[in-house]
Amino acid sequence: MNELNGHDVEDLKKGMSATFAKTITEADIVLFAGVSGDNNAMHINEEFAKSTRFAGRIAHGMLSASVISAAIANKLPGPGTVYMKQSLEFRAPVKAGDTVHAKVTVREIVPGKNHVLLDTVCTVRETVVITGEAMVKVGSRTPR
């Protein structure tokens, strides 16, 4: 793998993994609300959010899950990877100031199609906040 091209299908092995971490900031939450149009009071209204079971504002689930995308795009399989599918289970809230650690692990490789199934998990400290799986398409050194 070089910095412009990620791993080709021939480079990948079951069990390979990589991580990426990002601290979610107040600015990230406000910007994500603006970009996505998701202005749910859980994310932007502290007074309302204090009255909920979370006792304060939480980050958008998709903002937190975007750290998985960064792990895939930047680490494994890396640049050039095409995201095809992602399932997500949100298990715990993420708040401003939390550092989300995304881990992607190769579960299955489909060489003929250059598809790779990845297990995805995000944690904050020791707490699992998101689980799921992703299907991506990667390059190959073998011409078709």
N, C-alpha and C positions, 0 to 999 in steps of 0.2 A: 504494500500500500504506500502510495506517495501522497503528498498533501493535496493534490488536485483530483486524484482518483481513489475511491475507496477500495475495499476488498472485492476481488472478483469471486465468483462462485467457487472457483478452484482453490481459493485461499481459506475458505470457511470450513470449520469443523464443528460438529455438534458439541455443545458445552462451552464454546467460546463466549466470552462476555466482555462488556465494557460499561463504564459508568460516566455520567455527566451530572454536574451539580449546579444549581442556580439558587441564589437567595431571592425570594419574591419580595419586592419592595412595594411601598404605598404607590409609587409612581407606576409600577407595572400594573397594579390593579386598576388605577384610574385610566391609564392608556388602553388597557384591554377592554374596559367598559366602553370607551369611545370607539375603538376600532371595531369591536364586535357588535355594538349596539345593545349588549346585555347590561342593562342598568338595574338589575335586581337589587332591591334594598339590602339584601344580605351582604352585598359587596360594597355598597357605596353609602349606606346610611347607618352610622354607628348607633344612633339612638334606637332605631328599629332593631338592628342586629343584637343589641344588648338584651332585648326582650325575648330572644330566641334561645333554643337549647345550646347554641354555640357561644352565647354570652359576649358576642362581639362580631365584627365583620370578618368574613372569610374570603379567601381568594376564589375566583372563578375556577371551577373544576377543569375547564379546558385550558386555562392559563397554567395550572399546575401540571396538567398532562403534556403540555407543550415541551416540557423538559425531556420527555421520552423522544420526541421528534429531534431535539438537539442531539441526544445520545446517538440516535440512528444516523443522522446527517453528518455529524462531526467525528464519530468514533467507530461504530460498528453497524452495518457494513461500511459506512463512511460516505464521503462525497460521491455524487453520481447515483446514489440509491434512490429508487422511486418507491414512495409510500403507496401501498395498494389498499390496505385495510387495517383497522385498529379496533379492538374491543377494550372497554374500560369498565372497571368496577371501582367506584369511589368509596373508600372505606373509612376515611377520617378527614377532618377539615385541615386546610392549610391557611395560615394567617400571615399577614405582612411581617417580615422579619424571619420567617422560617426558610431554611435551606432545604430545597427538594433535591434528593439524590435519585436519579433515574438509573436503573440497571437494565440492560438488554442482554439476553442470553439466547444463543442459537439453539432452537429446539429441533428443527427439521430443515433439510435442504432438498429442494427439488431441482436437480441439475438440468434436466431437459428444458425446463421453463425458466431456469435461473431465479426461482422463487425461494425465499428464505422465511421460515416461520420463527418469530422471536417471542420469547416470554418477556414481558415488560413488568417492572415493579418500581414504584416510587416510595421512598421513605423520607420521613422527617425525624431526625434523631433515630430512635429505635422503632418508631411507629410506621407501619405500612399504611400509606395513605391512598395508593392506587395500585391495582393489579390489572393485568390484561395480556393481550397478545397482539402482535403486529405481523402482517404479511408484507414483505417488500420484494422488489425486483432488483437484482444486481447484474453487473456486467459479467462478461466471460472472455477469457483469452482465446477460447476456441471459436473460430468462425462457424456460423450456422450454414 
